[in-house]
Amino acid sequence: MEIFGFKKGVFTLWEVNKQTNTKIKLVHDDNVIVNNSWNIISGLLSNTPNKYISSLALGDGGIQNSILQTPTINDTALFNEIYRDNTIQTTVIESIVKPYYITFKFSIGEMVANNGAAQIYSEAGLFSADGTMFSRKTFHEVLKTPEKKFLIDWKLVYAI
């Protein structure tokens, strides 16, 4: 499916161990760009306030009854949101002839998103400033502890 030229997204999640500084790629896979994303794109084109990608949310609803759920284009929220990061570390726009890539980068520190204890995550969402979901990804459970930080790259592929 293509929405305003956006063909797909690629979600990548790394874990970085605080003690060893070892970086391990936990998830690297395509994600679903949902139907409501057209509201964000059309809002950007018409200069509507709060229609820009601004946050990443994590939840534990990607696994239900021991089965990995498949996101659909009709999703509007995470199944069970636990954490939201409203700080995009960097936004990178790459033009490699065609297509174009826009990558949103997030860094979630050791003591963040886990309240000082262990927290399991299995879904992620990319949202606009007004809370509209742009994209969703589910994945096998990953454990966030105070000894680990997460690095997330969310790449959107745009072809004209």
Order of alpha helices (4+ residues) and beta strands (2+ residues): beta-beta-alpha-beta-beta-beta-beta-beta-beta-beta-beta-beta
